């Protein structure tokens, strides 16, 4: 029997992205990039809150002390609980033609975030890491739409998506230095699959990948590269996913309604939840000090 989804939040985003599970508050956070919002909701569906920010937020994380940090336009910035800017932590100075997109923290507390060409045509983007000691470090260049990323459970591998390539790349990863080396193709997908977008990795090392234009999430075995699960949705633009819940055994999935006929896809832009029968790795927080 295939996995079935339920609706988690009917808050409708133009471009929902970047789900982050806050285990301390049992609360999911995600962004509406085009709507310039950072949204959050309790696990039981209560207390939904949408914060408006000045710019396009690509992703959101939290520090160990609960400070909200987001990649907005070309800056990594901290915000208070009302969405007001506290401090600009880093700036790529890449110009208005690029913006931050997907990002998350590695287990040591570095914030990894990629930039993308707003026109989605040219290989102008980069992959960065940031912490308060190392500062902003450009780890890789030549991306068009920097997107999903994640680490193997033993932190020896870093998986990464540049969406227009329709593939997932994998690097050797050193957690102590944040170095990524020996890039190679992990898996590639077909035009019929859509574009791989955001992703997360479960406690067994399997990749759960969202497909823009594919109406689905795929689960990929890290060793055999076999497709172990496909979860289908009634919306075409599935954007990202993250594990959460009290036991880290629920998968939250964001979507978009940009350039979608809402009569055909009335649930486009909403956020879904699936119980996949496996636990995820806990979301890592940013270490500001």
Residue pairs with C-beta under 8 A, 6 or more apart in sequence:
2 229
2 230
2 231
2 232
3 229
3 231
3 274
3 275
3 276
3 277
4 231
4 274
5 231
5 233
5 253
5 272
5 273
5 274
6 272
6 273
6 274
7 267
7 270
7 271
7 272
7 273
8 28
8 41
8 45
8 252
8 270
8 271
8 272
8 273
9 28
9 39
9 41
9 45
9 48
9 270
9 271
10 270
11 39
11 41
11 48
11 50
11 270
11 271
12 257
12 268
12 269
12 270
13 30
13 31
13 32
13 34
13 35
13 37
13 39
13 254
13 255
13 256
13 257
13 269
13 270
13 271
14 32
14 33
14 34
14 35
14 256
14 257
14 258
14 269
15 32
15 33
15 34
15 35
15 239
15 256
15 258
15 269
16 30
16 31
16 32
16 39
16 239
16 240
16 254
16 255
16 256
16 269
16 270
16 271
17 30
17 31
17 32
17 33
17 58
17 59
17 101
17 102
17 198
17 239
17 240
17 254
17 256
18 30
18 31
18 57
18 58
18 59
18 60
18 102
18 103
18 198
18 240
18 254
19 28
19 29
19 30
19 240
19 241
19 242
19 244
19 252
19 253
19 254
19 271
20 28
20 29
20 30
20 59
20 60
20 61
20 62
20 104
20 242
20 283
21 27
21 28
21 29
21 242
21 243
21 244
21 245
21 248
21 252
21 282
21 283
22 28
22 29
22 40
22 62
22 283
23 244
23 248
23 282
23 283
24 66
25 42
26 42
26 43
26 246
27 40
27 41
27 42
27 43
28 40
28 41
28 43
28 242
28 244
28 252
28 271
29 38
29 39
29 40
29 60
29 62
29 68
30 38
30 39
30 40
30 60
30 240
30 252
30 254
30 271
31 37
31 38
31 39
31 57
31 58
31 59
31 60
31 70
32 38
32 39
32 50
32 57
33 56
33 57
33 58
33 101
34 56
34 258
36 52
36 53
36 54
36 55
36 56
36 57
37 50
37 51
37 52
37 53
37 57
38 50
38 51
38 53
38 57
38 60
38 68
38 70
38 79
38 83
39 48
39 49
39 50
39 51
40 48
40 49
40 51
41 47
41 48
41 49
41 271
43 244
43 245
43 246
51 79
51 81
51 82
51 83
52 83
53 70
53 72
53 79
53 83
53 85
54 72
54 85
55 72
55 73
55 75
56 72
56 73
56 99
57 70
57 71
57 72
58 70
58 71
58 72
58 99
58 100
58 101
58 102
58 103
58 113
59 70
59 71
59 100
59 101
59 102
59 103
59 104
59 113
60 68
60 69
60 70
61 68
61 69
61 70
61 103
61 104
61 105
61 111
61 283
61 285
61 286
62 68
62 69
62 285
62 286
63 69
63 78
63 285
63 286
63 287
63 288
64 109
64 285
64 286
64 287
64 288
65 288
67 78
67 79
67 86
67 286
67 288
68 78
68 79
68 80
68 81
69 76
69 77
69 78
69 79
69 89
69 111
69 286
69 288
70 76
70 77
70 79
71 100
71 101
71 103
71 111
71 113
72 100
73 96
73 99
73 100
74 91
74 92
74 93
74 94
74 95
74 98
74 99
74 100
74 115
75 88
75 89
75 90
75 91
75 92
75 100
76 88
76 89
76 90
76 91
76 100
76 111
76 113
76 130
76 136
77 85
77 86
77 87
77 88
77 89
78 85
78 86
78 87
78 89
78 288
79 85
79 86
80 86
89 130
89 132
90 128
90 130
90 135
90 136
91 136
92 98
92 100
92 115
92 126
92 128
92 136
94 115
94 124
94 126
96 118
97 117
97 118
97 119
97 124
98 115
98 116
98 117
98 118
98 124
98 125
99 115
99 116
99 118
100 113
100 114
100 115
100 116
101 113
101 114
101 115
101 116
101 125
101 145
101 146
101 147
102 113
102 114
102 146
102 147
102 148
102 149
102 198
102 240
103 111
103 112
103 113
103 114
103 149
104 111
104 112
104 149
104 150
104 283
104 284
105 111
105 112
105 283
105 284
105 285
105 286
106 112
106 129
106 151
106 155
106 175
106 178
106 284
107 151
107 155
107 175
107 284
108 175
108 176
108 178
108 284
108 287
109 131
109 284
109 285
109 286
109 287
110 129
110 130
110 131
110 134
110 178
110 286
110 287
111 129
111 130
111 131
111 286
112 127
112 128
112 129
112 139
112 149
113 127
113 128
113 130
114 125
114 126
114 127
114 128
114 143
114 146
114 147
114 149
115 124
115 125
115 126
115 127
115 128
115 143
115 146
116 124
116 125
116 143
116 144
116 145
116 146
116 147
117 123
117 124
117 125
117 144
117 145
120 144
120 145
120 164
121 144
122 144
123 142
123 143
123 144
124 143
124 144
125 141
125 142
125 143
125 144
125 145
125 146
125 162
126 138
126 139
126 140
126 141
126 142
126 143
126 146
127 138
127 139
127 140
127 141
127 143
127 146
127 149
127 160
128 136
128 137
128 138
128 139
129 136
129 137
129 139
129 178
130 136
130 137
131 286
131 287
132 287
132 288
132 289
134 178
137 178
139 178
139 180
140 160
140 180
140 183
143 162
144 162
144 163
144 164
144 165
145 162
145 163
145 164
146 161
146 162
147 161
147 162
147 163
147 196
147 197
147 198
148 159
148 160
148 161
148 168
148 196
148 197
148 198
148 199
148 200
148 209
148 210
148 240
149 158
149 159
149 160
149 161
149 199
150 158
150 159
150 199
150 200
150 201
150 207
151 157
151 158
151 159
151 173
151 201
151 281
152 158
152 159
152 173
152 201
152 205
152 222
153 201
153 203
153 204
153 205
153 281
155 173
155 175
156 172
156 173
157 170
157 171
157 172
157 173
157 222
158 170
158 171
158 172
158 173
158 180
159 168
159 169
159 170
159 171
159 186
159 199
159 201
159 207
160 168
160 169
160 170
160 171
161 167
161 168
161 169
161 196
161 197
161 198
161 199
161 209
162 169
163 195
163 196
163 197
163 212
164 195
165 188
166 188
166 189
166 190
166 191
166 193
166 195
166 196
167 185
167 186
167 187
167 188
167 189
167 196
168 185
168 186
168 187
168 188
168 196
168 199
168 207
168 209
168 220
169 183
169 184
169 185
169 186
170 183
170 184
170 185
170 186
171 180
171 181
171 182
171 183
172 180
172 181
172 182
173 179
173 180
174 181
186 225
187 220
187 225
189 196
189 211
192 214
193 211
193 214
193 218
194 211
194 212
194 213
194 214
194 215
194 216
194 236
195 211
195 212
195 213
195 214
196 209
196 210
196 211
196 212
197 209
197 210
197 211
197 212
197 238
197 239
197 240
198 209
198 210
198 239
198 240
198 241
198 254
199 207
199 208
199 209
199 210
199 240
199 241
200 207
200 208
200 240
200 241
200 242
200 243
200 251
200 280
200 281
201 207
201 208
201 280
201 281
202 208
202 219
202 243
202 276
202 278
202 279
202 280
202 281
203 248
203 278
203 279
203 280
203 281
204 278
205 222
206 219
206 220
206 221
206 222
206 228
206 278
207 219
207 220
207 222
208 217
208 218
208 219
208 241
208 251
208 276
209 217
209 218
209 219
209 220
209 241
210 217
210 238
210 239
210 240
210 241
210 253
210 254
211 217
211 218
211 238
212 237
212 238
212 239
212 256
213 236
213 237
214 236
214 238
215 232
215 233
215 234
215 235
215 236
215 238
216 230
216 231
216 232
216 233
216 238
217 229
217 230
217 231
217 233
217 238
217 241
217 251
217 253
217 274
218 227
218 229
218 230
219 227
219 228
219 229
219 230
219 231
219 276
220 226
220 227
220 228
221 227
221 228
229 276
231 253
231 274
231 276
233 253
233 255
233 267
233 272
234 265
234 267
235 255
235 257
235 260
235 265
235 267
235 268
235 269
235 270
236 260
236 265
236 268
237 255
237 256
237 257
237 258
237 260
237 268
238 253
238 254
238 255
239 254
239 255
239 256
240 253
240 254
241 251
241 252
241 253
241 254
242 251
242 252
242 280
242 283
243 249
243 250
243 251
243 252
243 279
243 280
243 281
243 283
244 250
244 251
244 252
244 280
244 283
247 279
248 279
248 280
248 281
248 282
249 275
249 276
249 277
249 278
249 279
249 280
250 273
250 274
250 275
251 273
251 274
251 275
251 276
251 280
252 271
252 272
252 273
253 271
253 272
253 273
253 274
254 271
255 267
255 268
255 269
255 270
255 271
255 272
256 268
256 269
257 265
257 268
257 269
260 268
260 269
262 268
